[in-house]
Amino acid sequence: MTHEEFKIELGKHPVLVSYFSHDECNVCKVLKPQVREITTGFEEAAFLYVNTKESMEIAGQFMVFAVPTIILFYEGREAKRYSRHISLREFEDFLERMTG
């Protein structure tokens, strides 16, 4: 994913859940489908996967130094960030408050 493609996705969705990880992260592999499933439960929200090894420019721009990292964007701006130890319950609760 390029920086321009990321900006396009950011502009298309009022709520964007960006999931930053890479293929060698086993925890990331387990969490990714769960985060995607939670996100699809909210009509206003979109899920976007960013591979930090392939999209280093985007990871650097948002200062993602650990994986997994979830950044929730609301109307193009970062609203919340979860990194490394992610509570899916807290994530879902925050997403509900953002979209509700």
Backbone atoms as SQL, in Angstrom:
CREATE TABLE atoms (id INTEGER PRIMARY KEY, chain TEXT, resi INTEGER, resn TEXT, atom TEXT, x REAL, y REAL, z REAL);
INSERT INTO atoms VALUES
  (1, 'A', 1, 'MET', 'N', 0.849, -1.176, 0.000),
  (2, 'A', 1, 'MET', 'CA', 0.000, 0.000, 0.000),
  (3, 'A', 1, 'MET', 'C', 0.895, 1.240, 0.000),
  (4, 'A', 2, 'THR', 'N', 0.542, 2.172, -0.850),
  (5, 'A', 2, 'THR', 'CA', 1.298, 3.418, -0.918),
  (6, 'A', 2, 'THR', 'C', 0.678, 4.460, 0.014),
  (7, 'A', 3, 'HIS', 'N', 1.418, 5.509, 0.218),
  (8, 'A', 3, 'HIS', 'CA', 0.939, 6.618, 1.034),
  (9, 'A', 3, 'HIS', 'C', -0.325, 7.225, 0.406),
  (10, 'A', 4, 'GLU', 'N', -0.342, 7.357, -0.911),
  (11, 'A', 4, 'GLU', 'CA', -1.509, 7.915, -1.605),
  (12, 'A', 4, 'GLU', 'C', -2.735, 7.019, -1.453),
  (13, 'A', 5, 'GLU', 'N', -2.549, 5.711, -1.568),
  (14, 'A', 5, 'GLU', 'CA', -3.667, 4.774, -1.398),
  (15, 'A', 5, 'GLU', 'C', -4.232, 4.866, 0.016),
  (16, 'A', 6, 'PHE', 'N', -3.350, 5.018, 0.997),
  (17, 'A', 6, 'PHE', 'CA', -3.794, 5.159, 2.381),
  (18, 'A', 6, 'PHE', 'C', -4.628, 6.433, 2.540),
  (19, 'A', 7, 'LYS', 'N', -4.150, 7.537, 1.983),
  (20, 'A', 7, 'LYS', 'CA', -4.883, 8.806, 2.071),
  (21, 'A', 7, 'LYS', 'C', -6.259, 8.703, 1.420),
  (22, 'A', 8, 'ILE', 'N', -6.350, 7.982, 0.309),
  (23, 'A', 8, 'ILE', 'CA', -7.644, 7.799, -0.357),
  (24, 'A', 8, 'ILE', 'C', -8.609, 7.047, 0.553),
  (25, 'A', 9, 'GLU', 'N', -8.137, 5.965, 1.159),
  (26, 'A', 9, 'GLU', 'CA', -8.982, 5.183, 2.075),
  (27, 'A', 9, 'GLU', 'C', -9.396, 6.021, 3.277),
  (28, 'A', 10, 'LEU', 'N', -8.476, 6.807, 3.781),
  (29, 'A', 10, 'LEU', 'CA', -8.759, 7.666, 4.928),
  (30, 'A', 10, 'LEU', 'C', -9.856, 8.676, 4.595),
  (31, 'A', 11, 'GLY', 'N', -9.867, 9.171, 3.370),
  (32, 'A', 11, 'GLY', 'CA', -10.875, 10.139, 2.960),
  (33, 'A', 11, 'GLY', 'C', -12.221, 9.522, 2.620),
  (34, 'A', 12, 'LYS', 'N', -12.250, 8.224, 2.337),
  (35, 'A', 12, 'LYS', 'CA', -13.493, 7.555, 1.926),
  (36, 'A', 12, 'LYS', 'C', -14.408, 7.187, 3.082),
  (37, 'A', 13, 'HIS', 'N', -13.845, 6.991, 4.264),
  (38, 'A', 13, 'HIS', 'CA', -14.605, 6.422, 5.373),
  (39, 'A', 13, 'HIS', 'C', -14.605, 7.371, 6.577),
  (40, 'A', 14, 'PRO', 'N', -15.777, 7.607, 7.177),
  (41, 'A', 14, 'PRO', 'CA', -15.804, 8.461, 8.365),
  (42, 'A', 14, 'PRO', 'C', -15.038, 7.852, 9.536),
  (43, 'A', 15, 'VAL', 'N', -15.078, 6.522, 9.641),
  (44, 'A', 15, 'VAL', 'CA', -14.330, 5.815, 10.684),
  (45, 'A', 15, 'VAL', 'C', -13.480, 4.754, 9.990),
  (46, 'A', 16, 'LEU', 'N', -12.172, 4.841, 10.190),
  (47, 'A', 16, 'LEU', 'CA', -11.251, 3.881, 9.583),
  (48, 'A', 16, 'LEU', 'C', -10.446, 3.203, 10.681),
  (49, 'A', 17, 'VAL', 'N', -10.516, 1.880, 10.699),
  (50, 'A', 17, 'VAL', 'CA', -9.728, 1.079, 11.635),
  (51, 'A', 17, 'VAL', 'C', -8.525, 0.563, 10.859),
  (52, 'A', 18, 'SER', 'N', -7.351, 1.092, 11.180),
  (53, 'A', 18, 'SER', 'CA', -6.121, 0.689, 10.500),
  (54, 'A', 18, 'SER', 'C', -5.371, -0.298, 11.385),
  (55, 'A', 19, 'TYR', 'N', -5.169, -1.488, 10.841),
  (56, 'A', 19, 'TYR', 'CA', -4.519, -2.564, 11.584),
  (57, 'A', 19, 'TYR', 'C', -3.106, -2.714, 11.042),
  (58, 'A', 20, 'PHE', 'N', -2.120, -2.333, 11.829),
  (59, 'A', 20, 'PHE', 'CA', -0.715, -2.386, 11.443),
  (60, 'A', 20, 'PHE', 'C', -0.083, -3.653, 12.003),
  (61, 'A', 21, 'SER', 'N', 0.496, -4.461, 11.121),
  (62, 'A', 21, 'SER', 'CA', 1.196, -5.670, 11.561),
  (63, 'A', 21, 'SER', 'C', 2.067, -6.164, 10.407),
  (64, 'A', 22, 'HIS', 'N', 2.611, -7.359, 10.576),
  (65, 'A', 22, 'HIS', 'CA', 3.346, -8.007, 9.487),
  (66, 'A', 22, 'HIS', 'C', 3.193, -9.512, 9.627),
  (67, 'A', 23, 'ASP', 'N', 3.570, -10.220, 8.584),
  (68, 'A', 23, 'ASP', 'CA', 3.289, -11.652, 8.494),
  (69, 'A', 23, 'ASP', 'C', 4.031, -12.522, 9.505),
  (70, 'A', 24, 'GLU', 'N', 5.136, -12.042, 10.053),
  (71, 'A', 24, 'GLU', 'CA', 5.889, -12.854, 11.007),
  (72, 'A', 24, 'GLU', 'C', 5.359, -12.760, 12.443),
  (73, 'A', 25, 'CYS', 'N', 4.408, -11.897, 12.686),
  (74, 'A', 25, 'CYS', 'CA', 3.863, -11.685, 14.033),
  (75, 'A', 25, 'CYS', 'C', 2.704, -12.644, 14.271),
  (76, 'A', 26, 'ASN', 'N', 2.922, -13.621, 15.144),
  (77, 'A', 26, 'ASN', 'CA', 1.871, -14.613, 15.416),
  (78, 'A', 26, 'ASN', 'C', 0.679, -14.023, 16.161),
  (79, 'A', 27, 'VAL', 'N', 0.928, -13.129, 17.096),
  (80, 'A', 27, 'VAL', 'CA', -0.172, -12.475, 17.813),
  (81, 'A', 27, 'VAL', 'C', -1.021, -11.687, 16.820),
  (82, 'A', 28, 'CYS', 'N', -0.369, -11.024, 15.870),
  (83, 'A', 28, 'CYS', 'CA', -1.073, -10.244, 14.856),
  (84, 'A', 28, 'CYS', 'C', -1.991, -11.130, 14.024),
  (85, 'A', 29, 'LYS', 'N', -1.507, -12.311, 13.695),
  (86, 'A', 29, 'LYS', 'CA', -2.297, -13.240, 12.881),
  (87, 'A', 29, 'LYS', 'C', -3.571, -13.665, 13.603),
  (88, 'A', 30, 'VAL', 'N', -3.482, -13.819, 14.912),
  (89, 'A', 30, 'VAL', 'CA', -4.648, -14.224, 15.704),
  (90, 'A', 30, 'VAL', 'C', -5.635, -13.067, 15.849),
  (91, 'A', 31, 'LEU', 'N', -5.125, -11.861, 16.090),
  (92, 'A', 31, 'LEU', 'CA', -5.999, -10.713, 16.330),
  (93, 'A', 31, 'LEU', 'C', -6.649, -10.156, 15.074),
  (94, 'A', 32, 'LYS', 'N', -5.961, -10.224, 13.953),
  (95, 'A', 32, 'LYS', 'CA', -6.446, -9.594, 12.723),
  (96, 'A', 32, 'LYS', 'C', -7.883, -9.990, 12.365),
  (97, 'A', 33, 'PRO', 'N', -8.225, -11.282, 12.285),
  (98, 'A', 33, 'PRO', 'CA', -9.615, -11.615, 11.930),
  (99, 'A', 33, 'PRO', 'C', -10.618, -11.167, 12.993),
  (100, 'A', 34, 'GLN', 'N', -10.211, -11.142, 14.249),
  (101, 'A', 34, 'GLN', 'CA', -11.110, -10.702, 15.309),
  (102, 'A', 34, 'GLN', 'C', -11.393, -9.207, 15.205),
  (103, 'A', 35, 'VAL', 'N', -10.345, -8.430, 14.942),
  (104, 'A', 35, 'VAL', 'CA', -10.512, -6.981, 14.780),
  (105, 'A', 35, 'VAL', 'C', -11.352, -6.686, 13.548),
  (106, 'A', 36, 'ARG', 'N', -11.095, -7.420, 12.453),
  (107, 'A', 36, 'ARG', 'CA', -11.879, -7.231, 11.220),
  (108, 'A', 36, 'ARG', 'C', -13.358, -7.553, 11.480),
  (109, 'A', 37, 'GLU', 'N', -13.634, -8.630, 12.198),
  (110, 'A', 37, 'GLU', 'CA', -15.017, -9.017, 12.483),
  (111, 'A', 37, 'GLU', 'C', -15.728, -7.967, 13.324),
  (112, 'A', 38, 'ILE', 'N', -15.059, -7.464, 14.356),
  (113, 'A', 38, 'ILE', 'CA', -15.654, -6.419, 15.192),
  (114, 'A', 38, 'ILE', 'C', -15.965, -5.193, 14.338),
  (115, 'A', 39, 'THR', 'N', -15.009, -4.816, 13.506),
  (116, 'A', 39, 'THR', 'CA', -15.165, -3.627, 12.662),
  (117, 'A', 39, 'THR', 'C', -16.343, -3.763, 11.711),
  (118, 'A', 40, 'THR', 'N', -16.527, -4.929, 11.119),
  (119, 'A', 40, 'THR', 'CA', -17.621, -5.115, 10.163),
  (120, 'A', 40, 'THR', 'C', -18.988, -5.023, 10.834),
  (121, 'A', 41, 'GLY', 'N', -19.027, -5.118, 12.151),
  (122, 'A', 41, 'GLY', 'CA', -20.279, -4.964, 12.878),
  (123, 'A', 41, 'GLY', 'C', -20.754, -3.524, 12.960),
  (124, 'A', 42, 'PHE', 'N', -19.931, -2.591, 12.491),
  (125, 'A', 42, 'PHE', 'CA', -20.274, -1.172, 12.532),
  (126, 'A', 42, 'PHE', 'C', -20.322, -0.638, 11.105),
  (127, 'A', 43, 'GLU', 'N', -21.520, -0.274, 10.674),
  (128, 'A', 43, 'GLU', 'CA', -21.746, 0.133, 9.288),
  (129, 'A', 43, 'GLU', 'C', -20.861, 1.304, 8.862),
  (130, 'A', 44, 'GLU', 'N', -20.595, 2.243, 9.764),
  (131, 'A', 44, 'GLU', 'CA', -19.822, 3.439, 9.424),
  (132, 'A', 44, 'GLU', 'C', -18.324, 3.183, 9.358),
  (133, 'A', 45, 'ALA', 'N', -17.880, 2.032, 9.870),
  (134, 'A', 45, 'ALA', 'CA', -16.448, 1.771, 10.004),
  (135, 'A', 45, 'ALA', 'C', -15.926, 0.878, 8.878),
  (136, 'A', 46, 'ALA', 'N', -14.680, 1.121, 8.505),
  (137, 'A', 46, 'ALA', 'CA', -13.997, 0.295, 7.506),
  (138, 'A', 46, 'ALA', 'C', -12.695, -0.217, 8.103),
  (139, 'A', 47, 'PHE', 'N', -12.283, -1.411, 7.679),
  (140, 'A', 47, 'PHE', 'CA', -11.060, -2.053, 8.157),
  (141, 'A', 47, 'PHE', 'C', -9.999, -1.930, 7.079),
  (142, 'A', 48, 'LEU', 'N', -8.788, -1.557, 7.478),
  (143, 'A', 48, 'LEU', 'CA', -7.683, -1.448, 6.533),
  (144, 'A', 48, 'LEU', 'C', -6.442, -2.094, 7.141),
  (145, 'A', 49, 'TYR', 'N', -5.902, -3.085, 6.452),
  (146, 'A', 49, 'TYR', 'CA', -4.683, -3.764, 6.902),
  (147, 'A', 49, 'TYR', 'C', -3.470, -3.075, 6.303),
  (148, 'A', 50, 'VAL', 'N', -2.481, -2.772, 7.144),
  (149, 'A', 50, 'VAL', 'CA', -1.231, -2.180, 6.682),
  (150, 'A', 50, 'VAL', 'C', -0.085, -3.081, 7.129),
  (151, 'A', 51, 'ASN', 'N', 0.599, -3.675, 6.155),
  (152, 'A', 51, 'ASN', 'CA', 1.764, -4.511, 6.441),
  (153, 'A', 51, 'ASN', 'C', 2.954, -3.576, 6.659),
  (154, 'A', 52, 'THR', 'N', 3.471, -3.554, 7.878),
  (155, 'A', 52, 'THR', 'CA', 4.528, -2.604, 8.223),
  (156, 'A', 52, 'THR', 'C', 5.851, -2.893, 7.521),
  (157, 'A', 53, 'LYS', 'N', 6.058, -4.119, 7.088),
  (158, 'A', 53, 'LYS', 'CA', 7.289, -4.461, 6.358),
  (159, 'A', 53, 'LYS', 'C', 7.211, -3.976, 4.913),
  (160, 'A', 54, 'GLU', 'N', 6.012, -3.962, 4.342),
  (161, 'A', 54, 'GLU', 'CA', 5.826, -3.538, 2.953),
  (162, 'A', 54, 'GLU', 'C', 5.498, -2.046, 2.839),
  (163, 'A', 55, 'SER', 'N', 4.956, -1.466, 3.886),
  (164, 'A', 55, 'SER', 'CA', 4.535, -0.060, 3.861),
  (165, 'A', 55, 'SER', 'C', 5.238, 0.707, 4.981),
  (166, 'A', 56, 'MET', 'N', 6.552, 0.700, 4.926),
  (167, 'A', 56, 'MET', 'CA', 7.350, 1.349, 5.977),
  (168, 'A', 56, 'MET', 'C', 7.105, 2.856, 6.055),
  (169, 'A', 57, 'GLU', 'N', 6.819, 3.474, 4.915),
  (170, 'A', 57, 'GLU', 'CA', 6.563, 4.919, 4.894),
  (171, 'A', 57, 'GLU', 'C', 5.325, 5.259, 5.724),
  (172, 'A', 58, 'ILE', 'N', 4.272, 4.469, 5.563),
  (173, 'A', 58, 'ILE', 'CA', 3.030, 4.714, 6.302),
  (174, 'A', 58, 'ILE', 'C', 3.245, 4.435, 7.787),
  (175, 'A', 59, 'ALA', 'N', 3.907, 3.325, 8.095),
  (176, 'A', 59, 'ALA', 'CA', 4.198, 2.999, 9.498),
  (177, 'A', 59, 'ALA', 'C', 5.022, 4.109, 10.145),
  (178, 'A', 60, 'GLY', 'N', 5.993, 4.622, 9.421),
  (179, 'A', 60, 'GLY', 'CA', 6.825, 5.701, 9.949),
  (180, 'A', 60, 'GLY', 'C', 6.050, 6.986, 10.137),
  (181, 'A', 61, 'GLN', 'N', 5.188, 7.302, 9.191),
  (182, 'A', 61, 'GLN', 'CA', 4.389, 8.524, 9.279),
  (183, 'A', 61, 'GLN', 'C', 3.531, 8.545, 10.540),
  (184, 'A', 62, 'PHE', 'N', 2.994, 7.375, 10.902),
  (185, 'A', 62, 'PHE', 'CA', 2.137, 7.295, 12.083),
  (186, 'A', 62, 'PHE', 'C', 2.873, 6.768, 13.314),
  (187, 'A', 63, 'MET', 'N', 4.195, 6.727, 13.228),
  (188, 'A', 63, 'MET', 'CA', 5.061, 6.313, 14.340),
  (189, 'A', 63, 'MET', 'C', 4.627, 4.979, 14.936),
  (190, 'A', 64, 'VAL', 'N', 4.441, 4.001, 14.069),
  (191, 'A', 64, 'VAL', 'CA', 4.110, 2.647, 14.500),
  (192, 'A', 64, 'VAL', 'C', 5.424, 1.899, 14.655),
  (193, 'A', 65, 'PHE', 'N', 5.804, 1.622, 15.905),
  (194, 'A', 65, 'PHE', 'CA', 7.067, 0.963, 16.193),
  (195, 'A', 65, 'PHE', 'C', 6.880, -0.445, 16.739),
  (196, 'A', 66, 'ALA', 'N', 5.654, -0.793, 17.095),
  (197, 'A', 66, 'ALA', 'CA', 5.359, -2.117, 17.638),
  (198, 'A', 66, 'ALA', 'C', 4.111, -2.647, 16.944),
  (199, 'A', 67, 'VAL', 'N', 4.078, -3.969, 16.817),
  (200, 'A', 67, 'VAL', 'CA', 2.896, -4.597, 16.224),
  (201, 'A', 67, 'VAL', 'C', 2.352, -5.631, 17.187),
  (202, 'A', 68, 'PRO', 'N', 1.065, -5.866, 17.175),
  (203, 'A', 68, 'PRO', 'CA', 0.081, -5.155, 16.376),
  (204, 'A', 68, 'PRO', 'C', -0.222, -3.769, 16.948),
  (205, 'A', 69, 'THR', 'N', -0.586, -2.872, 16.062),
  (206, 'A', 69, 'THR', 'CA', -1.067, -1.554, 16.451),
  (207, 'A', 69, 'THR', 'C', -2.349, -1.292, 15.676),
  (208, 'A', 70, 'ILE', 'N', -3.349, -0.817, 16.385),
  (209, 'A', 70, 'ILE', 'CA', -4.610, -0.414, 15.762),
  (210, 'A', 70, 'ILE', 'C', -4.729, 1.094, 15.947),
  (211, 'A', 71, 'ILE', 'N', -4.946, 1.783, 14.842),
  (212, 'A', 71, 'ILE', 'CA', -5.212, 3.219, 14.926),
  (213, 'A', 71, 'ILE', 'C', -6.615, 3.453, 14.381),
  (214, 'A', 72, 'LEU', 'N', -7.453, 4.054, 15.196),
  (215, 'A', 72, 'LEU', 'CA', -8.801, 4.408, 14.774),
  (216, 'A', 72, 'LEU', 'C', -8.792, 5.864, 14.344),
  (217, 'A', 73, 'PHE', 'N', -9.235, 6.093, 13.117),
  (218, 'A', 73, 'PHE', 'CA', -9.325, 7.440, 12.582),
  (219, 'A', 73, 'PHE', 'C', -10.792, 7.826, 12.514),
  (220, 'A', 74, 'TYR', 'N', -11.076, 9.041, 12.944),
  (221, 'A', 74, 'TYR', 'CA', -12.425, 9.590, 12.850),
  (222, 'A', 74, 'TYR', 'C', -12.342, 10.858, 12.015),
  (223, 'A', 75, 'GLU', 'N', -13.034, 10.856, 10.884),
  (224, 'A', 75, 'GLU', 'CA', -13.026, 11.979, 9.950),
  (225, 'A', 75, 'GLU', 'C', -11.603, 12.411, 9.597),
  (226, 'A', 76, 'GLY', 'N', -10.751, 11.419, 9.345),
  (227, 'A', 76, 'GLY', 'CA', -9.391, 11.675, 8.880),
  (228, 'A', 76, 'GLY', 'C', -8.357, 11.951, 9.947),
  (229, 'A', 77, 'ARG', 'N', -8.773, 11.982, 11.200),
  (230, 'A', 77, 'ARG', 'CA', -7.836, 12.279, 12.299),
  (231, 'A', 77, 'ARG', 'C', -7.749, 11.098, 13.259),
  (232, 'A', 78, 'GLU', 'N', -6.568, 10.910, 13.799),
  (233, 'A', 78, 'GLU', 'CA', -6.390, 9.831, 14.770),
  (234, 'A', 78, 'GLU', 'C', -7.217, 10.115, 16.011),
  (235, 'A', 79, 'ALA', 'N', -8.064, 9.138, 16.376),
  (236, 'A', 79, 'ALA', 'CA', -8.923, 9.285, 17.549),
  (237, 'A', 79, 'ALA', 'C', -8.448, 8.415, 18.709),
  (238, 'A', 80, 'LYS', 'N', -7.865, 7.262, 18.391),
  (239, 'A', 80, 'LYS', 'CA', -7.443, 6.328, 19.441),
  (240, 'A', 80, 'LYS', 'C', -6.414, 5.381, 18.855),
  (241, 'A', 81, 'ARG', 'N', -5.498, 4.937, 19.716),
  (242, 'A', 81, 'ARG', 'CA', -4.453, 4.009, 19.306),
  (243, 'A', 81, 'ARG', 'C', -4.329, 2.899, 20.354),
  (244, 'A', 82, 'TYR', 'N', -4.242, 1.681, 19.851),
  (245, 'A', 82, 'TYR', 'CA', -3.989, 0.513, 20.698),
  (246, 'A', 82, 'TYR', 'C', -2.727, -0.145, 20.172),
  (247, 'A', 83, 'SER', 'N', -1.841, -0.516, 21.069),
  (248, 'A', 83, 'SER', 'CA', -0.588, -1.114, 20.617),
  (249, 'A', 83, 'SER', 'C', -0.181, -2.255, 21.530),
  (250, 'A', 84, 'ARG', 'N', 0.330, -3.299, 20.914),
  (251, 'A', 84, 'ARG', 'CA', 0.869, -4.499, 21.545),
  (252, 'A', 84, 'ARG', 'C', -0.165, -5.274, 22.346),
  (253, 'A', 85, 'HIS', 'N', -0.491, -4.846, 23.544),
  (254, 'A', 85, 'HIS', 'CA', -1.455, -5.561, 24.390),
  (255, 'A', 85, 'HIS', 'C', -2.827, -4.926, 24.185),
  (256, 'A', 86, 'ILE', 'N', -3.625, -5.555, 23.340),
  (257, 'A', 86, 'ILE', 'CA', -4.878, -4.959, 22.909),
  (258, 'A', 86, 'ILE', 'C', -6.052, -5.689, 23.553),
  (259, 'A', 87, 'SER', 'N', -6.892, -4.917, 24.220),
  (260, 'A', 87, 'SER', 'CA', -8.126, -5.456, 24.758),
  (261, 'A', 87, 'SER', 'C', -9.210, -5.291, 23.689),
  (262, 'A', 88, 'LEU', 'N', -9.674, -6.414, 23.164),
  (263, 'A', 88, 'LEU', 'CA', -10.715, -6.344, 22.133),
  (264, 'A', 88, 'LEU', 'C', -11.994, -5.735, 22.677),
  (265, 'A', 89, 'ARG', 'N', -12.261, -5.956, 23.938),
  (266, 'A', 89, 'ARG', 'CA', -13.464, -5.390, 24.570),
  (267, 'A', 89, 'ARG', 'C', -13.376, -3.865, 24.604),
  (268, 'A', 90, 'GLU', 'N', -12.215, -3.329, 25.012),
  (269, 'A', 90, 'GLU', 'CA', -12.024, -1.880, 25.037),
  (270, 'A', 90, 'GLU', 'C', -12.111, -1.299, 23.623),
  (271, 'A', 91, 'PHE', 'N', -11.504, -2.010, 22.671),
  (272, 'A', 91, 'PHE', 'CA', -11.541, -1.581, 21.277),
  (273, 'A', 91, 'PHE', 'C', -12.980, -1.496, 20.783),
  (274, 'A', 92, 'GLU', 'N', -13.757, -2.548, 21.025),
  (275, 'A', 92, 'GLU', 'CA', -15.149, -2.573, 20.583),
  (276, 'A', 92, 'GLU', 'C', -15.975, -1.493, 21.272),
  (277, 'A', 93, 'ASP', 'N', -15.759, -1.298, 22.571),
  (278, 'A', 93, 'ASP', 'CA', -16.492, -0.262, 23.307),
  (279, 'A', 93, 'ASP', 'C', -16.197, 1.130, 22.749),
  (280, 'A', 94, 'PHE', 'N', -14.913, 1.388, 22.461),
  (281, 'A', 94, 'PHE', 'CA', -14.549, 2.699, 21.924),
  (282, 'A', 94, 'PHE', 'C', -15.137, 2.896, 20.531),
  (283, 'A', 95, 'LEU', 'N', -15.088, 1.859, 19.713),
  (284, 'A', 95, 'LEU', 'CA', -15.655, 1.931, 18.362),
  (285, 'A', 95, 'LEU', 'C', -17.161, 2.211, 18.427),
  (286, 'A', 96, 'GLU', 'N', -17.816, 1.597, 19.379),
  (287, 'A', 96, 'GLU', 'CA', -19.258, 1.828, 19.572),
  (288, 'A', 96, 'GLU', 'C', -19.536, 3.276, 19.952),
  (289, 'A', 97, 'ARG', 'N', -18.721, 3.827, 20.847),
  (290, 'A', 97, 'ARG', 'CA', -18.904, 5.224, 21.243),
  (291, 'A', 97, 'ARG', 'C', -18.633, 6.178, 20.069),
  (292, 'A', 98, 'MET', 'N', -17.658, 5.824, 19.231),
  (293, 'A', 98, 'MET', 'CA', -17.320, 6.672, 18.083),
  (294, 'A', 98, 'MET', 'C', -18.422, 6.692, 17.041),
  (295, 'A', 99, 'THR', 'N', -19.063, 5.558, 16.847),
  (296, 'A', 99, 'THR', 'CA', -20.045, 5.448, 15.777),
  (297, 'A', 99, 'THR', 'C', -21.476, 5.652, 16.259),
  (298, 'A', 100, 'GLY', 'N', -21.666, 5.693, 17.563),
  (299, 'A', 100, 'GLY', 'CA', -23.015, 5.759, 18.118),
  (300, 'A', 100, 'GLY', 'C', -23.586, 7.083, 18.252);
